[in-house]
């Protein structure tokens, strides 16, 4: 964990892999390997680790909501938006008052040019934290983008 905190991701990965050899069914190890891979921008690898985490837990509960959100973020980074949206929605069933989940869902819709859905979810995120800078700025951009869509490009 110290290597994670100091951003020494390769060393952290090596130690987590050694720990996995001793305890191959520990979902927390798989989760940490997913976080390491994500931080190293190895999103395909992070998806595999996060999915493996979810396969090793007895039942999905609020405790595992961060893993589900991280999996959604990894899918979004890979531009597999339908999977990202599916996992963000699953995370909302586990924790319906999560600012980061609403923001991630909004941003994913925004990346797909689904401005109406993006605006809806930015508003839901801002309802939870009205002064969130990211959601405030992105909501403004989504409103501008949606407004431009209605304008004839020849004008």
Z-matrix of the N, CA and C atoms (Angstrom, degrees):
N
C 1 1.445
C 2 1.538 1 110.69
N 3 1.310 2 116.42 1 -32.78
C 4 1.459 3 120.60 2 178.36
C 5 1.530 4 110.48 3 -61.32
N 6 1.318 5 116.62 4 -39.35
C 7 1.470 6 120.04 5 179.71
C 8 1.525 7 111.00 6 -66.68
N 9 1.325 8 116.62 7 -32.69
C 10 1.469 9 119.82 8 175.91
C 11 1.532 10 109.18 9 -65.18
N 12 1.325 11 115.30 10 -44.78
C 13 1.460 12 119.96 11 -176.65
C 14 1.529 13 111.18 12 -64.58
N 15 1.329 14 117.40 13 -31.07
C 16 1.467 15 120.67 14 -179.69
C 17 1.531 16 112.41 15 -95.82
N 18 1.321 17 116.06 16 10.13
C 19 1.468 18 122.71 17 177.66
C 20 1.527 19 113.07 18 63.94
N 21 1.299 20 117.05 19 27.21
C 22 1.475 21 122.10 20 174.86
C 23 1.527 22 107.27 21 -94.00
N 24 1.320 23 115.07 22 71.53
C 25 1.459 24 120.64 23 -169.21
C 26 1.527 25 113.41 24 -66.97
N 27 1.320 26 117.80 25 -36.62
C 28 1.472 27 119.72 26 179.42
C 29 1.527 28 110.46 27 -63.64
N 30 1.323 29 116.79 28 -43.03
C 31 1.468 30 120.34 29 177.76
C 32 1.526 31 110.70 30 -65.71
N 33 1.326 32 116.44 31 -41.84
C 34 1.471 33 120.07 32 177.99
C 35 1.519 34 109.76 33 -60.10
N 36 1.328 35 116.05 34 -44.12
C 37 1.463 36 120.16 35 179.52
C 38 1.533 37 110.90 36 -59.97
N 39 1.321 38 116.94 37 -43.31
C 40 1.468 39 120.54 38 179.74
C 41 1.533 40 111.12 39 -60.73
N 42 1.306 41 117.16 40 -44.21
C 43 1.465 42 120.04 41 -179.24
C 44 1.527 43 111.71 42 -69.14
N 45 1.332 44 116.98 43 -38.29
C 46 1.466 45 119.02 44 177.32
C 47 1.527 46 110.77 45 -66.06
N 48 1.322 47 117.42 46 -37.08
C 49 1.467 48 120.44 47 177.62
C 50 1.529 49 110.68 48 -65.69
N 51 1.322 50 116.99 49 -38.18
C 52 1.466 51 119.82 50 176.02
C 53 1.529 52 110.34 51 -64.86
N 54 1.307 53 117.22 52 -42.35
C 55 1.463 54 121.06 53 178.57
C 56 1.525 55 110.76 54 -64.18
N 57 1.323 56 116.30 55 -36.18
C 58 1.469 57 120.77 56 179.38
C 59 1.525 58 110.92 57 -62.40
N 60 1.310 59 117.43 58 -33.13
C 61 1.462 60 121.49 59 178.09
C 62 1.539 61 110.84 60 -63.15
N 63 1.331 62 116.25 61 -31.70
C 64 1.463 63 120.64 62 179.70
C 65 1.525 64 112.50 63 -84.65
N 66 1.323 65 116.03 64 -30.30
C 67 1.463 66 120.10 65 -176.38
C 68 1.531 67 109.38 66 -139.64
N 69 1.338 68 117.00 67 76.41
C 70 1.469 69 120.73 68 -172.50
C 71 1.531 70 115.18 69 -71.63
N 72 1.318 71 118.12 70 -5.20
C 73 1.467 72 118.27 71 -179.13
C 74 1.530 73 112.32 72 -111.61
N 75 1.332 74 117.76 73 13.34
C 76 1.459 75 121.34 74 -178.63
C 77 1.523 76 110.26 75 -82.77
N 78 1.334 77 118.50 76 110.89
C 79 1.467 78 120.14 77 -178.40
C 80 1.529 79 112.86 78 -65.23
N 81 1.327 80 117.30 79 -26.85
C 82 1.467 81 119.11 80 179.39
C 83 1.523 82 111.86 81 -65.55
N 84 1.329 83 116.79 82 -34.56
C 85 1.469 84 120.03 83 176.25
C 86 1.526 85 110.96 84 -65.01
N 87 1.331 86 116.06 85 -44.19
C 88 1.467 87 119.67 86 179.17
C 89 1.530 88 110.47 87 -63.16
N 90 1.338 89 115.66 88 -38.80
C 91 1.455 90 119.37 89 178.05
C 92 1.527 91 110.68 90 -62.06
N 93 1.337 92 116.49 91 -45.95
C 94 1.463 93 119.53 92 179.91
C 95 1.529 94 111.72 93 -64.22
N 96 1.316 95 116.88 94 -36.70
C 97 1.469 96 119.68 95 175.75
C 98 1.527 97 110.37 96 -64.32
N 99 1.323 98 116.93 97 -35.76
C 100 1.467 99 120.91 98 175.66
C 101 1.514 100 111.73 99 -64.85
N 102 1.321 101 116.73 100 -41.35
C 103 1.462 102 121.32 101 178.44
C 104 1.533 103 110.29 102 -65.28
N 105 1.314 104 115.95 103 -42.56
C 106 1.470 105 120.17 104 178.28
C 107 1.527 106 110.01 105 -60.67
N 108 1.321 107 116.80 106 -48.65
C 109 1.465 108 120.86 107 -179.15
C 110 1.533 109 110.45 108 -61.15
N 111 1.326 110 116.44 109 -42.21
C 112 1.463 111 120.51 110 179.25
C 113 1.531 112 110.29 111 -60.71
N 114 1.322 113 116.14 112 -45.76
C 115 1.465 114 120.07 113 -179.68
C 116 1.523 115 112.69 114 -65.87
N 117 1.323 116 116.75 115 -24.62
C 118 1.464 117 120.48 116 176.30
C 119 1.534 118 111.06 117 -89.59
N 120 1.334 119 115.58 118 7.21
C 121 1.465 120 122.90 119 179.61
C 122 1.528 121 112.55 120 63.92
N 123 1.306 122 116.09 121 27.38
C 124 1.464 123 122.56 122 175.46
C 125 1.532 124 107.19 123 -100.24
N 126 1.335 125 114.56 124 75.08
C 127 1.458 126 120.64 125 -169.34
C 128 1.529 127 113.37 126 -68.76
N 129 1.335 128 117.39 127 -36.14
C 130 1.478 129 118.93 128 176.22
C 131 1.527 130 110.65 129 -60.53
N 132 1.312 131 114.86 130 -43.78
C 133 1.461 132 120.55 131 179.04
C 134 1.529 133 110.86 132 -64.59
N 135 1.319 134 116.61 133 -41.39
C 136 1.463 135 119.63 134 -179.51
C 137 1.525 136 110.99 135 -64.20
N 138 1.334 137 116.98 136 -38.36
C 139 1.468 138 119.84 137 176.57
C 140 1.526 139 109.91 138 -59.61
N 141 1.322 140 116.83 139 -44.99
C 142 1.471 141 120.05 140 -180.00
C 143 1.524 142 111.53 141 -60.50
N 144 1.333 143 117.17 142 -44.14
C 145 1.466 144 120.35 143 -179.59
C 146 1.524 145 111.79 144 -67.33
N 147 1.335 146 117.42 145 -42.29
C 148 1.471 147 119.45 146 -179.76
C 149 1.530 148 110.86 147 -66.56
N 150 1.334 149 116.58 148 -39.18
C 151 1.466 150 119.03 149 177.28
C 152 1.527 151 110.75 150 -65.17
N 153 1.320 152 116.19 151 -38.02
C 154 1.468 153 120.39 152 177.46
C 155 1.535 154 110.23 153 -65.20
N 156 1.317 155 115.97 154 -37.45
C 157 1.472 156 120.22 155 176.13
C 158 1.522 157 109.83 156 -56.67
N 159 1.327 158 115.72 157 -50.53
C 160 1.467 159 120.25 158 -176.68
C 161 1.520 160 111.98 159 -65.18
N 162 1.336 161 117.74 160 -28.88
C 163 1.463 162 121.08 161 177.72
C 164 1.524 163 111.82 162 -72.67
N 165 1.328 164 117.48 163 -22.84
C 166 1.458 165 121.27 164 -176.77
C 167 1.525 166 114.39 165 -96.58
N 168 1.316 167 117.24 166 3.50
C 169 1.468 168 118.42 167 177.92
C 170 1.524 169 108.99 168 -98.69
N 171 1.326 170 116.64 169 145.23
C 172 1.467 171 119.45 170 -177.57
C 173 1.532 172 112.70 171 -66.79
N 174 1.325 173 117.06 172 -40.04
C 175 1.466 174 120.16 173 177.07
C 176 1.523 175 108.95 174 -154.11
N 177 1.316 176 114.17 175 148.47
C 178 1.461 177 120.18 176 -178.97
C 179 1.526 178 108.62 177 -76.96
N 180 1.327 179 116.08 178 124.51
C 181 1.460 180 121.15 179 179.02
C 182 1.523 181 108.88 180 -137.50
N 183 1.328 182 115.97 181 177.95
C 184 1.458 183 121.23 182 -178.85
C 185 1.527 184 111.67 183 -58.99
N 186 1.315 185 117.11 184 -27.50
C 187 1.458 186 121.57 185 178.05
C 188 1.532 187 111.88 186 -58.00
N 189 1.327 188 116.95 187 -31.90
C 190 1.466 189 121.48 188 -176.10
C 191 1.523 190 113.31 189 -97.77
N 192 1.318 191 117.18 190 7.71
C 193 1.466 192 120.72 191 179.39
C 194 1.525 193 112.63 192 -58.20
N 195 1.346 194 120.36 193 -41.15
C 196 1.466 195 118.78 194 177.64
C 197 1.530 196 113.50 195 -60.72
N 198 1.324 197 117.24 196 -34.64
C 199 1.465 198 120.44 197 177.63
C 200 1.522 199 110.26 198 -65.81
N 201 1.327 200 116.43 199 -42.58
C 202 1.468 201 120.88 200 179.40
C 203 1.534 202 109.69 201 -63.46
N 204 1.313 203 117.19 202 -41.80
C 205 1.471 204 121.00 203 178.52
C 206 1.528 205 110.07 204 -65.82
N 207 1.328 206 116.81 205 -42.86
C 208 1.465 207 119.42 206 177.97
C 209 1.524 208 111.48 207 -61.20
N 210 1.320 209 116.73 208 -38.97
C 211 1.463 210 120.89 209 176.82
C 212 1.530 211 109.92 210 -62.90
N 213 1.321 212 116.44 211 -42.51
C 214 1.466 213 120.32 212 177.10
C 215 1.528 214 110.99 213 -61.42
N 216 1.329 215 116.80 214 -43.88
C 217 1.476 216 120.36 215 178.18
C 218 1.533 217 110.82 216 -59.82
N 219 1.323 218 116.69 217 -42.52
C 220 1.471 219 120.33 218 -179.62
C 221 1.528 220 110.39 219 -63.55
N 222 1.329 221 117.07 220 -43.81
C 223 1.469 222 119.55 221 177.20
C 224 1.531 223 110.66 222 -62.37
N 225 1.341 224 117.12 223 -38.65
C 226 1.469 225 119.69 224 178.00
C 227 1.524 226 110.51 225 -63.06
N 228 1.321 227 117.04 226 -41.96
C 229 1.464 228 120.66 227 178.66
C 230 1.532 229 111.16 228 -62.04
N 231 1.339 230 116.04 229 -32.26
C 232 1.468 231 120.95 230 178.47
C 233 1.533 232 111.97 231 -83.03
N 234 1.328 233 116.22 232 -0.88
C 235 1.471 234 123.58 233 -178.96
C 236 1.523 235 112.14 234 64.48
N 237 1.311 236 116.08 235 29.33
C 238 1.471 237 121.76 236 173.42
C 239 1.527 238 105.12 237 -99.99
N 240 1.319 239 113.96 238 74.60
C 241 1.449 240 120.95 239 -167.74
C 242 1.523 241 114.01 240 -66.00
N 243 1.329 242 118.22 241 -37.07
C 244 1.473 243 119.18 242 -179.01
C 245 1.526 244 111.20 243 -63.24
N 246 1.327 245 117.48 244 -37.29
C 247 1.472 246 120.81 245 176.88
C 248 1.527 247 110.26 246 -70.18
N 249 1.317 248 116.31 247 -41.44
C 250 1.470 249 120.17 248 178.57
C 251 1.524 250 109.77 249 -58.44
N 252 1.319 251 116.98 250 -48.02
C 253 1.464 252 121.27 251 -179.25
C 254 1.526 253 110.33 252 -61.18
N 255 1.314 254 116.50 253 -42.22
C 256 1.463 255 120.80 254 179.66
C 257 1.538 256 110.96 255 -59.54
N 258 1.313 257 117.06 256 -44.00
C 259 1.468 258 119.61 257 -179.61
C 260 1.525 259 112.54 258 -73.91
N 261 1.334 260 118.00 259 -34.38
C 262 1.469 261 119.19 260 174.37
C 263 1.536 262 109.56 261 -61.58
N 264 1.320 263 116.34 262 -43.07
C 265 1.466 264 119.75 263 179.72
C 266 1.528 265 111.08 264 -64.95
N 267 1.325 266 116.50 265 -38.67
C 268 1.464 267 120.19 266 176.57
C 269 1.534 268 109.92 267 -63.27
N 270 1.317 269 116.70 268 -40.03
C 271 1.465 270 120.63 269 178.66
C 272 1.529 271 111.17 270 -63.39
N 273 1.329 272 116.57 271 -36.80
C 274 1.463 273 119.98 272 178.62
C 275 1.527 274 112.14 273 -66.29
N 276 1.323 275 117.72 274 -28.37
C 277 1.463 276 119.05 275 175.97
C 278 1.528 277 110.67 276 -70.42
N 279 1.336 278 116.34 277 -26.91
C 280 1.466 279 121.01 278 179.38
C 281 1.525 280 111.89 279 -84.44
N 282 1.311 281 116.70 280 -34.50
C 283 1.464 282 122.18 281 -178.63
C 284 1.528 283 108.52 282 -146.06
N 285 1.325 284 117.16 283 88.83
C 286 1.468 285 120.58 284 -173.24
C 287 1.534 286 115.62 285 -71.96
N 288 1.314 287 118.38 286 -3.47
C 289 1.463 288 120.51 287 -179.46
C 290 1.534 289 111.03 288 -118.69
N 291 1.322 290 116.03 289 44.06
C 292 1.452 291 120.61 290 -177.69
C 293 1.527 292 110.93 291 -102.99
N 294 1.317 293 114.87 292 111.32
C 295 1.461 294 120.84 293 179.13
C 296 1.522 295 111.35 294 -57.57
N 297 1.336 296 116.97 295 -46.46
C 298 1.465 297 119.77 296 -175.60
C 299 1.523 298 111.65 297 -64.93
N 300 1.316 299 117.10 298 -32.69
C 301 1.468 300 119.55 299 179.09
C 302 1.524 301 110.58 300 -70.24
N 303 1.330 302 116.78 301 -45.42
C 304 1.472 303 119.52 302 176.97
C 305 1.525 304 110.77 303 -61.92
N 306 1.329 305 116.77 304 -40.65
C 307 1.467 306 120.30 305 179.62
C 308 1.525 307 110.87 306 -65.29
N 309 1.327 308 116.90 307 -42.97
C 310 1.465 309 120.34 308 178.00
C 311 1.518 310 112.31 309 -63.35
N 312 1.319 311 115.59 310 -41.21
C 313 1.462 312 120.38 311 178.51
C 314 1.528 313 110.42 312 -65.04
N 315 1.324 314 115.95 313 -44.25
C 316 1.467 315 120.30 314 178.57
C 317 1.523 316 110.97 315 -60.98
N 318 1.314 317 115.80 316 -46.01
C 319 1.459 318 120.25 317 -178.09
C 320 1.531 319 111.19 318 -64.43
N 321 1.317 320 116.82 319 -37.81
C 322 1.462 321 120.17 320 178.82
C 323 1.527 322 110.43 321 -64.65
N 324 1.331 323 116.55 322 -44.20
C 325 1.471 324 119.08 323 175.53
C 326 1.531 325 110.47 324 -62.47
N 327 1.305 326 116.72 325 -38.98
C 328 1.465 327 121.11 326 179.34
C 329 1.531 328 110.21 327 -60.97
N 330 1.328 329 116.81 328 -44.10
C 331 1.467 330 120.92 329 178.93
C 332 1.527 331 112.03 330 -62.35
N 333 1.315 332 116.82 331 -25.15
C 334 1.463 333 121.45 332 178.53
C 335 1.523 334 112.03 333 -89.11
N 336 1.311 335 117.13 334 3.60
C 337 1.465 336 123.33 335 -176.16
C 338 1.527 337 112.47 336 64.48
N 339 1.317 338 117.33 337 24.48
C 340 1.465 339 122.21 338 173.07
C 341 1.528 340 105.80 339 -94.89
N 342 1.328 341 114.87 340 77.70
C 343 1.453 342 121.44 341 -170.98
C 344 1.524 343 112.35 342 -68.14
N 345 1.327 344 117.65 343 -34.02
C 346 1.457 345 120.26 344 179.89
C 347 1.528 346 110.81 345 -62.37
N 348 1.327 347 116.76 346 -47.78
C 349 1.464 348 120.11 347 177.98
C 350 1.525 349 110.54 348 -65.27
N 351 1.323 350 116.86 349 -40.81
C 352 1.471 351 120.49 350 179.48
C 353 1.526 352 110.21 351 -59.30
N 354 1.307 353 116.61 352 -46.49
C 355 1.469 354 121.33 353 -179.71
C 356 1.528 355 110.51 354 -60.50
N 357 1.318 356 115.68 355 -43.61
C 358 1.470 357 120.37 356 178.84
C 359 1.522 358 111.13 357 -57.54
N 360 1.332 359 116.88 358 -47.69
C 361 1.462 360 119.87 359 -177.19
C 362 1.522 361 113.13 360 -75.50
N 363 1.337 362 118.36 361 -30.60
C 364 1.465 363 119.06 362 173.06
C 365 1.530 364 109.37 363 -62.84
N 366 1.337 365 116.32 364 -40.32
C 367 1.474 366 120.33 365 177.67
C 368 1.530 367 110.97 366 -62.97
N 369 1.332 368 116.84 367 -41.94
C 370 1.467 369 119.73 368 179.00
C 371 1.524 370 110.87 369 -63.15
N 372 1.322 371 116.70 370 -40.00
C 373 1.467 372 120.51 371 177.62
C 374 1.529 373 110.00 372 -64.66
N 375 1.319 374 116.67 373 -43.50
C 376 1.458 375 120.44 374 -178.85
C 377 1.524 376 112.30 375 -70.05
N 378 1.316 377 116.89 376 -23.57
C 379 1.457 378 119.56 377 174.14
C 380 1.529 379 109.24 378 -64.82
N 381 1.346 380 116.58 379 -34.69
C 382 1.464 381 121.13 380 179.15
C 383 1.527 382 112.25 381 -76.96
N 384 1.335 383 116.03 382 -35.70
C 385 1.467 384 120.49 383 179.63
C 386 1.535 385 108.42 384 -145.75
N 387 1.319 386 116.64 385 89.49
C 388 1.466 387 121.15 386 -173.40
C 389 1.526 388 115.71 387 -58.50
N 390 1.326 389 118.34 388 -22.56
C 391 1.463 390 119.53 389 -177.30
C 392 1.531 391 113.10 390 -101.78
N 393 1.330 392 117.24 391 18.68
C 394 1.464 393 119.82 392 179.36
C 395 1.528 394 109.23 393 -67.99
N 396 1.317 395 115.73 394 118.75
C 397 1.466 396 121.04 395 -174.30
C 398 1.530 397 112.39 396 -66.59
N 399 1.338 398 117.00 397 -45.34
C 400 1.463 399 120.02 398 -178.35
C 401 1.529 400 110.59 399 -59.03
N 402 1.321 401 116.77 400 -51.07
C 403 1.471 402 120.06 401 -176.86
C 404 1.521 403 111.81 402 -66.37
N 405 1.318 404 116.88 403 -35.94
C 406 1.467 405 120.26 404 178.24
C 407 1.528 406 110.57 405 -63.37
N 408 1.335 407 116.17 406 -47.82
C 409 1.462 408 120.21 407 179.86
C 410 1.522 409 111.93 408 -66.21
N 411 1.325 410 116.30 409 -41.69
C 412 1.464 411 119.48 410 -178.51
C 413 1.527 412 111.39 411 -70.58
N 414 1.320 413 117.49 412 -34.54
C 415 1.465 414 120.30 413 175.59
C 416 1.525 415 109.64 414 -61.09
N 417 1.323 416 116.89 415 -43.99
C 418 1.473 417 120.31 416 177.79
C 419 1.529 418 110.98 417 -59.46
N 420 1.331 419 116.50 418 -44.38
C 421 1.467 420 119.96 419 178.73
C 422 1.523 421 111.69 420 -64.50
N 423 1.320 422 117.07 421 -40.39
C 424 1.470 423 120.81 422 179.90
C 425 1.530 424 110.60 423 -64.69
N 426 1.320 425 116.20 424 -39.07
C 427 1.471 426 119.49 425 177.79
C 428 1.527 427 111.01 426 -65.06
N 429 1.318 428 116.49 427 -41.44
C 430 1.471 429 120.62 428 176.99
C 431 1.522 430 109.72 429 -64.25
N 432 1.333 431 116.74 430 -45.95
C 433 1.468 432 120.96 431 -179.90
C 434 1.522 433 111.38 432 -60.69
N 435 1.324 434 116.13 433 -43.06
C 436 1.464 435 119.17 434 179.21
C 437 1.526 436 110.98 435 -65.74
N 438 1.337 437 116.13 436 -38.11
C 439 1.461 438 120.23 437 177.94
C 440 1.520 439 112.04 438 -64.45
N 441 1.330 440 116.65 439 -38.63
C 442 1.465 441 120.70 440 179.20
C 443 1.523 442 111.83 441 -67.34
N 444 1.305 443 116.14 442 -32.24
C 445 1.461 444 119.81 443 -179.58
C 446 1.523 445 111.19 444 -60.55
N 447 1.329 446 115.54 445 -34.16
C 448 1.462 447 119.75 446 -178.51
C 449 1.512 448 114.03 447 -80.70
N 450 1.329 449 117.86 448 -5.37
C 451 1.471 450 121.39 449 -177.84
C 452 1.523 451 109.23 450 -96.47
N 453 1.316 452 116.19 451 139.20
C 454 1.453 453 121.68 452 176.38
C 455 1.532 454 108.70 453 -64.30
N 456 1.351 455 118.11 454 123.89
C 457 1.471 456 119.87 455 -177.28
C 458 1.527 457 114.10 456 -61.71
N 459 1.329 458 118.86 457 -16.60
C 460 1.469 459 121.64 458 -179.95
C 461 1.518 460 111.73 459 -77.31
N 462 1.338 461 116.03 460 -15.80
C 463 1.475 462 119.06 461 -176.54
C 464 1.502 463 109.97 462 -80.09
